[in-house]
Every structure is written in C-alpha cells, then in structure tokens.
Amino acid sequence: MRTFLQTRPLGRRFFTLRLAMIAVGAATAFGLAGCAATRSTERAEDYDGREWMQSSANRIANLALRDNLQSIRRVQQSLYRRNPREWRKNASTADDAIQRTWDAIMQAKALPALGGKGGIEAVRLAFEPAYAGDRIAALVYGWASMLKEANGDTWAQTMVDGVNAENSYRAARNMEISLWLIGSKTGTDGQPLLLATEISDRGRNLVVDRELSKIVARLDLLAAQADEKYRRAALDFAQGWIMGSLGPFLSLAKQ
C-alpha cells in the first residue's frame, strides 16, 4: 500500500508530462501549417551560415541597413530621372552612374570629386553652388557612409558589433536636414540645385520624401534600441535565469 501511494503521484506527473509533450507537438504542427498558409512578405533572406555569429539585435540592425540602402537607391534613381545633367557629368547613362557610385561605396573608395570627404561633409559639398561634380552621387555617398558608421562601421554586424546610438540619432537628423536642403537650396540663378518632390498637374512625385522619411524612422528606432541595450541585457539575463531556475517549480505549483 505504501509503495502504491508513493508511485501514484509519479504516474500522474508522467501522464501530465506526456500530455504536455503531445500538446507542444500539436501546437508546433499547427504553427508550421499556419506559417505555410501565411503569405510571405518576400522580404526575408535565405539562410546564411554567418547568422550563427549574429544576435537577434544584430539581425534587426542588418535588415534595417539593407532596407535603408535600398531606399537610398530608389532616391538616387528618382533624382537622376529628374536631374539628368548630374549623371551626365561623369557617366554615359544613369545606370552607369549608379553602378560607379555603389562600387565606390562598397569598396570604401572616395569619389574623386569629393576630395576624400564622406558622411555629412559630402552631403554639404553636394549643395555648394560652386560644386562641379555629380551632386546626387555626392549625396548618396555621404548618406551611405553615415549609415555604415551608425551600424558600427560595418555592412554586416556580428555579436562583436552593435548600433552606435549617438551616430544613428545623428544620421537620422542629417537625413532630415538633407531632405530640407533638397527642397530649399538654389543656385546663383535662383533655380533649385536638385529637382525632387513634385505635386502638379503633371502628376505626383514623392519618392524622395517617402524614402528618406522611412530611413529617418528606422534610424530613430535603432537609436532607441541601442540606448536600451545594456539595461535590456541585464533584464534578459535575469529573466532567463528566473525562468530557467524557477520555471519547473512554477509549473508544478500550478498542478
């Protein structure tokens, strides 16, 4: 009788554990089925072995950087369509000018007309009335170098890297200033240095405003996340320890 009374609770716990495992399996199966039924946003990237060296925060930062660079490309294409005189200064086509710009960005080679300048200095130079180079290429080079600096001075973060909150915040403000400069700066003849936004009888062109605003929003969010990273690291550690140490006891208490 004593033996039966001692083993009966264990049998009940084993049965409960089996039910929990079955429930988890069923939930996983339904979750996978739901994922398969959900329409993909087509924004996820294929698995890369380098992801083992990235934390969740690194992954978010890298995806934000990817989207920001894509936004800059869209802005560059839109500006070249409305300001063809700029790409004609150094290239045979707009596509050629875009390729040259991004080759220089990814290879960390300053554009000759910039005199070694990058970041906000390149942006300022692009709006100098006397600047004879490709103003749009100068803008794009300056923006991209700011984004790289804000991303920990790398194009692909790993666990040894991180977003610089101050640089990210400054980059966001510089993008806002850039948007204002595009809409307000004029040459000696009183004409805009660059044509961008247009709302007229001919149509609406808001690509520059929309894409630069997206970049500002992403940078501000990354800056806020970076500001909290040390506090969150302590909280995440404490939460992990509590759930790992007390989780089984809490589960038993609910039975």
C-alpha positions as CSV (number, residue, x, y, z in Angstrom):
1,M,0.0,0.0,0.0
2,R,2.8,2.4,0.9
3,T,4.5,1.7,-2.4
4,F,1.3,2.3,-4.4
5,L,0.7,5.6,-2.6
6,Q,4.3,6.8,-3.3
7,T,4.3,5.9,-7.0
8,R,0.8,7.0,-7.9
9,P,1.7,10.8,-7.9
10,L,4.7,10.0,-10.1
11,G,2.5,8.2,-12.6
12,R,0.1,11.1,-12.6
13,R,3.0,13.5,-13.3
14,F,4.4,11.3,-16.1
15,F,0.9,11.2,-17.7
16,T,0.7,15.1,-17.4
17,L,4.2,15.4,-18.9
18,R,3.1,13.2,-21.9
19,L,0.1,15.3,-22.4
20,A,2.2,18.4,-22.4
21,M,4.6,16.9,-25.0
22,I,1.6,16.0,-27.2
23,A,0.2,19.5,-26.9
24,V,3.5,21.1,-27.8
25,G,3.8,18.8,-30.8
26,A,0.3,19.6,-31.9
27,A,0.9,23.3,-31.4
28,T,4.1,23.1,-33.4
29,A,2.3,21.3,-36.2
30,F,-0.5,23.8,-36.4
31,G,2.1,26.6,-36.2
32,L,4.0,25.2,-39.1
33,A,0.8,24.8,-41.1
34,G,-0.1,28.3,-40.3
35,C,3.3,29.6,-41.5
36,A,2.9,27.7,-44.7
37,A,-0.6,29.2,-45.2
38,T,0.5,32.7,-44.4
39,R,1.6,34.7,-47.4
40,S,5.2,35.6,-47.4
41,T,6.2,39.2,-47.4
42,E,9.2,38.3,-49.6
43,R,11.5,40.4,-47.5
44,A,13.2,37.6,-45.7
45,E,16.6,36.5,-46.9
46,D,17.9,33.0,-47.4
47,Y,19.7,31.3,-44.6
48,D,23.3,32.3,-44.3
49,G,25.8,30.4,-42.1
50,R,27.1,33.8,-40.9
51,E,23.9,34.2,-38.9
52,W,25.4,32.0,-36.2
53,M,27.6,34.9,-35.4
54,Q,24.7,37.3,-35.2
55,S,22.4,38.1,-32.3
56,S,18.7,39.0,-32.8
57,A,19.7,42.7,-32.4
58,N,22.4,42.3,-35.0
59,R,20.0,40.7,-37.4
60,I,17.5,43.5,-37.0
61,A,20.2,46.1,-37.5
62,N,21.4,44.4,-40.6
63,L,17.9,44.2,-42.1
64,A,17.3,47.8,-41.3
65,L,20.6,48.7,-43.0
66,R,19.6,46.7,-46.1
67,D,16.2,48.4,-46.3
68,N,17.9,51.8,-45.8
69,L,20.4,51.2,-48.6
70,Q,17.5,50.1,-50.9
71,S,15.7,53.4,-50.1
72,I,18.8,55.4,-51.0
73,R,19.0,53.6,-54.3
74,R,15.4,54.5,-55.1
75,V,16.1,58.1,-54.2
76,Q,19.1,58.1,-56.4
77,Q,17.1,56.7,-59.4
78,S,14.3,59.2,-58.8
79,L,16.7,62.2,-58.6
80,Y,18.6,61.1,-61.7
81,R,15.4,60.9,-63.7
82,R,14.6,64.5,-62.8
83,N,18.1,65.8,-62.9
84,P,19.8,64.0,-65.9
85,R,22.5,66.7,-66.0
86,E,24.1,65.3,-62.9
87,W,24.8,61.7,-64.2
88,R,26.0,63.2,-67.5
89,K,28.9,64.8,-65.7
90,N,30.8,61.6,-65.2
91,A,28.9,58.7,-66.9
92,S,27.3,57.6,-70.1
93,T,24.0,56.5,-68.5
94,A,22.2,56.9,-65.2
95,D,22.7,53.2,-64.6
96,D,26.4,53.6,-65.1
97,A,26.5,56.5,-62.7
98,I,24.6,54.4,-60.1
99,Q,27.0,51.5,-60.5
100,R,30.0,53.7,-60.1
101,T,28.7,55.3,-57.0
102,W,27.9,52.0,-55.3
103,D,31.2,50.4,-56.3
104,A,32.9,53.3,-54.6
105,I,30.7,52.9,-51.5
106,M,31.2,49.2,-51.1
107,Q,34.9,49.3,-51.8
108,A,35.4,52.3,-49.4
109,K,36.9,54.4,-52.2
110,A,36.0,58.1,-52.1
111,L,34.6,59.6,-55.2
112,P,37.3,61.7,-56.9
113,A,35.2,64.9,-56.9
114,L,34.7,64.7,-53.1
115,G,38.3,65.1,-52.2
116,G,38.2,62.4,-49.6
117,K,35.1,63.6,-47.9
118,G,32.3,61.4,-46.7
119,G,29.3,61.5,-44.4
120,I,27.8,64.8,-43.7
121,E,30.7,66.6,-45.3
122,A,29.9,65.0,-48.6
123,V,26.3,66.0,-48.2
124,R,27.2,69.6,-47.5
125,L,29.5,69.7,-50.5
126,A,26.7,68.4,-52.7
127,F,24.8,71.6,-52.0
128,E,27.6,74.1,-52.6
129,P,26.6,76.2,-55.6
130,A,30.2,76.0,-57.0
131,Y,30.4,72.2,-56.7
132,A,31.1,70.9,-60.2
133,G,30.8,67.2,-59.5
134,D,27.7,64.9,-59.5
135,R,25.6,66.3,-56.7
136,I,23.4,63.2,-56.5
137,A,26.4,60.8,-56.3
138,A,27.9,63.0,-53.5
139,L,24.6,62.8,-51.6
140,V,24.3,59.0,-52.0
141,Y,28.0,58.5,-51.0
142,G,27.5,60.7,-47.9
143,W,24.3,59.0,-46.8
144,A,25.7,55.5,-47.2
145,S,28.8,56.3,-45.3
146,M,26.7,57.7,-42.4
147,L,24.6,54.6,-42.4
148,K,27.7,52.4,-42.2
149,E,29.1,54.4,-39.3
150,A,25.8,54.2,-37.4
151,N,25.8,50.4,-38.0
152,G,29.0,50.0,-36.1
153,D,31.2,50.9,-39.1
154,T,30.3,47.6,-40.8
155,W,27.9,46.5,-43.5
156,A,27.1,43.3,-41.6
157,Q,27.0,43.2,-37.8
158,T,28.1,40.2,-35.7
159,M,27.9,39.7,-32.0
160,V,31.1,41.8,-31.5
161,D,29.4,44.8,-33.2
162,G,26.4,46.9,-32.4
163,V,24.5,50.0,-33.4
164,N,26.0,53.3,-32.2
165,A,23.0,55.1,-30.6
166,E,24.5,58.5,-31.0
167,N,25.7,58.0,-34.6
168,S,22.3,56.5,-35.5
169,Y,20.5,59.5,-34.0
170,R,22.8,62.0,-35.7
171,A,22.3,60.2,-39.0
172,A,18.6,60.5,-38.7
173,R,18.8,64.2,-38.1
174,N,21.2,64.6,-41.1
175,M,18.7,62.8,-43.3
176,E,16.1,65.2,-42.2
177,I,18.4,68.1,-43.0
178,S,19.2,66.6,-46.4
179,L,15.5,66.5,-47.2
180,W,15.2,70.1,-46.3
181,L,18.2,71.1,-48.3
182,I,16.9,69.2,-51.4
183,G,13.7,71.3,-51.3
184,S,15.3,74.6,-50.4
185,K,18.8,75.0,-51.9
186,T,19.1,77.1,-55.1
187,G,21.9,78.0,-57.4
188,T,23.1,81.5,-58.3
189,D,20.4,81.7,-60.9
190,G,17.7,81.1,-58.3
191,Q,16.8,77.7,-59.6
192,P,16.7,74.6,-57.4
193,L,20.0,72.8,-57.3
194,L,18.1,69.5,-57.5
195,L,14.5,68.8,-58.5
196,A,12.9,66.2,-56.3
197,T,9.3,66.4,-55.0
198,E,6.6,67.4,-57.4
199,I,2.8,67.9,-57.0
200,S,1.4,69.4,-60.1
201,D,-1.0,68.8,-63.0
202,R,1.6,66.5,-64.5
203,G,1.4,64.2,-61.5
204,R,2.9,63.5,-58.1
205,N,6.5,62.5,-57.4
206,L,7.0,61.9,-53.7
207,V,9.7,59.2,-53.8
208,V,12.4,61.3,-52.2
209,D,10.2,62.4,-49.3
210,R,8.8,59.0,-48.7
211,E,12.0,57.0,-48.8
212,L,14.1,59.5,-46.8
213,S,11.3,59.6,-44.2
214,K,11.5,55.8,-43.9
215,I,15.2,56.0,-43.3
216,V,14.7,58.5,-40.6
217,A,12.1,56.3,-38.8
218,R,14.4,53.2,-39.0
219,L,17.4,55.1,-37.7
220,D,15.4,56.6,-34.8
221,L,14.1,53.1,-33.8
222,L,17.6,51.6,-33.9
223,A,18.9,54.5,-31.8
224,A,16.3,53.9,-29.2
225,Q,17.0,50.2,-29.2
226,A,20.7,50.8,-28.8
227,D,20.1,53.2,-25.9
228,E,18.3,50.4,-24.1
229,K,20.7,47.5,-24.9
230,Y,22.6,47.4,-21.6
231,R,19.5,47.7,-19.5
232,R,17.8,45.1,-21.6
233,A,20.8,42.8,-21.4
234,A,20.6,42.7,-17.6
235,L,16.8,42.2,-17.7
236,D,17.1,39.4,-20.3
237,F,19.8,37.7,-18.3
238,A,17.6,37.9,-15.1
239,Q,14.5,36.7,-16.9
240,G,16.4,33.8,-18.4
241,W,17.8,32.8,-15.1
242,I,14.5,33.1,-13.3
243,M,12.6,31.0,-15.9
244,G,15.4,28.5,-16.1
245,S,15.7,28.1,-12.4
246,L,12.2,28.5,-11.2
247,G,10.2,27.5,-14.3
248,P,9.9,23.8,-13.3
249,F,8.8,24.7,-9.8
250,L,6.3,27.2,-11.1
251,S,4.8,24.6,-13.4
252,L,4.5,22.1,-10.5
253,A,2.8,24.7,-8.4
254,K,0.1,25.1,-11.0
255,Q,-0.8,21.4,-10.9
